[in-house]
Amino acid sequence: MPAVGPARLKPSTPSAPSMLLRRYRASLRAKLVSIVVAPLLVALVALLLMMALWGNRTFQALLAYKVNSDLLVAHEYFEHMVGGMKDRVLQEARSYALVDGLGRGSAMPAILADARRTHGLDFLQLLDPQGRLLAAAPAGAAGMDYAGWRVVESAAAGRPDAATDAWSAAQLAAVSGDLARRAQVTLRATANAAPTDRTMESRGMVVHAAAPVFDAAGKLVAILHGGTLLNHNLGFIDAINALVYQPESLPRGSQGTATLFLDDTRIATNVRLFHGERALGTRVSREVRDKVLTRGEKWLDLAFVVNDRYMSAYEPIVDSRGQRIGMLYVGYLARPISQAKDLALGVLVGLFLLLAVAGALFSLLWARRVFTPMTQMVGTMRALEAGNDNARVGPVRSEDELGQLAGQFDRLLSDVQQRNAELRDWADSLDRKVAERTRELEDANAVLRATRQQLITSEKLALAGQLTAGVAHEINNPIAVIQGNLDVARDILGPAAEPVRHELRLIDEQVRRIYLLTNRLLQFVRPEAYAGNTERLDVGEVAAGCMDLVRHMLKDAAIRVELACQATRRVRISRSELQQVIVNLVTNAIHAMPEGGILTLATRDWEGHGVTLHVRDTGRGIREEDLPNLFNPFFTTKKQMGTGLGLSISYALVERYGGRITVESTVGQGAEFIVWLREDGAAAQPETDGRAG
């Protein structure tokens, strides 16, 4: 019989979670890694959520901003169309053909029909001053009264006017039966639209204008009234869509749309149904209708458009009585853009997850590497405890790794702190020295650049002087021979020279042009040799006299000259040299206005110094990058006709009398040259060191 005794109990095996917990509690490395990684993961998740929320909100705001900008463009185009209607009707009301036809009543229908075709109108009517129909194209109901429209009332008061109004079927039929039929739009069942029992929209949205017609005595004798029906006007809506949504302006897969609503019904649109047909007769959603038509607010948000969701912008259209009669809409398909946003968000989440995993792995590897020396130090401290005198790690009170290192770190940190203080002092001293040396270097560089520029200018002038002396000697002598022989040939040939008279005159002109060029070069390099006698002059009088010298240039130019000479002071200068400066500036101003403009010459007192002369044009202007070089020798913006010496010579002449020339210019708006002339004509340091301002 087997012996009976107490049962043997097997030792319990700890579970995996409990073993991990014990290892975690015993490992300083695990604790420090968790302290680093846990906040990083939490922060990354929180940052990801914040970026997702903020990004979605910002994305929606950007979409709303874009569609609002699109709506502004469409609105401006619509207003431009209304203004254009007024201009066309006003133009026809002032035409000779219409005024002349008033005396020939039988010819008026033909005149109106021709004007209607010319201006692309759906109807054109002649009304009496009380608004009753006199003649029309196409022929309308005789005696029809249009006095109730605001545009007709304004025209009766002598003011042209245009507006957008909703016309009833009867009003359209009174103008033309074809116009009433064109206005009809069959309503289609539309999801999310407000319920209605109507099956047909027979009203029409009409842009119309009226203008007064006066006789030769200026008396109001009639009113010209014309307009265009916008129902089924697909060319108008396609033009808006093409203007707002140009190619490549939307992401791939999206499409821009534009629509004109009468009340809540689409009467002109490029929104398509599933089978490609335009969605005429479909209706806007009730939510949009309530906000835009009922409350008169603008809609800038996602909206259901026929069969899909679009980023949409709606604004009410107001008639001449201030009533909301319809809406103008632009928008683009939101699905491709939302898909692109979701893809970007997915990529962002993936990058964050990848970053989190990479950060955790890096932290683990980095922690293992960091704690390896600590483990070695623990062994050293254990060796010290065992009596190894060669060890250099002192005893500590704490039992974990950091506690065992505390005593050594105290002394180490003291040494490091001392060395850091010394390094900071050395760094501060070095920064101060570097800053001082940098300032000195910048000052030296500035002086060097100025000296280099002066040297370049001096070299240019010296080279110009040498070249000019050679040019004057080598060119003037042969030219004198040419001129002399030309005169001899003309005298010998006598009447026989008549067939080549034009060619001889051209040779004379070119010889004089060469003389002028060499004289300009000599005047530029040796202006003192050409200086005239100085006298106290009224600058305004000299400027007015110079206009006679350039009058031949103004003869065929559409340029208006304005003189505003207000200076009371006189300046000491050579009259001929001052005339040369003024003529050169005026000539440049005329050349800057090939299409015509306004040339202004003005003088003002320069308090305490002398007089300023202003030469202003409304031409092309001067580019900003050309301003610093404007007074440099041989620099010109007139590639085909300039020598680049006119302004340089003018500046040198004015500078010799202590003055200067400055310029202010805006591209597309013209330029203004200001000549600062000193009263005593003595050289002085300019108040500002700059030729272009």
Secondary structure, DSSP 8 states (H G I E B T S, - for coil): ---------------HHHHHHHHHHH-HHHHHHHHHHHHHHHHHHHHHHHHHHHHHHHHHHHHHHHHHHHHHHHHHHHHHHHHHHHHHHHHHHT-HHHHHHTT-GGGHHHHHHHHHHHHT-SEEEEE-TTSBEEEEES---TT-B-TTSHHHHHHHTT--EEEEEEE-HHHHHHH-HHHHHHH-EE----TTB------EE--EEEEEEEEEEE-TTS-EEEEEEEEEE-TT-HHHHHHHHHHHS-TTSS-TT--EEEEEEETTEEEEE--B-TTS-B-TT-B-BHHHHIIIIIT---EEEEEEETTEEEEEEEEEEE-TTS-EEEEEEEEEESHHHHHHHHHHHHHHHHHHHHHHHHHHHHHHHHHHHHHHHHHHHHHHHHHHHTT-TT------S-SSHHHHHHHHHHHHHHHHHHHHHHHHHHHHHHHHHHHHHHHHHHHHHHHHHHHHHHHHHHHHHHHHHHHHHHHHHHHHHHHHHHHHHHHHHHHHHGGGGGGGHHHHHHHHHHHHHHHHHHHHHHHHH-GGGG---EEEE-HHHHHHHHHHHTHHHHTTS-EEEEEEE-----EEEEHHHHHHHHHHHHHHHHHT-TT-EEEEEEEEEETTTEEEEEEE--SS---GGGGGGTTSTT--S-TTT--S-HHHHHHHHHHHTT-EEEEEEETTTEEEEEEEEESS------SSS-S--
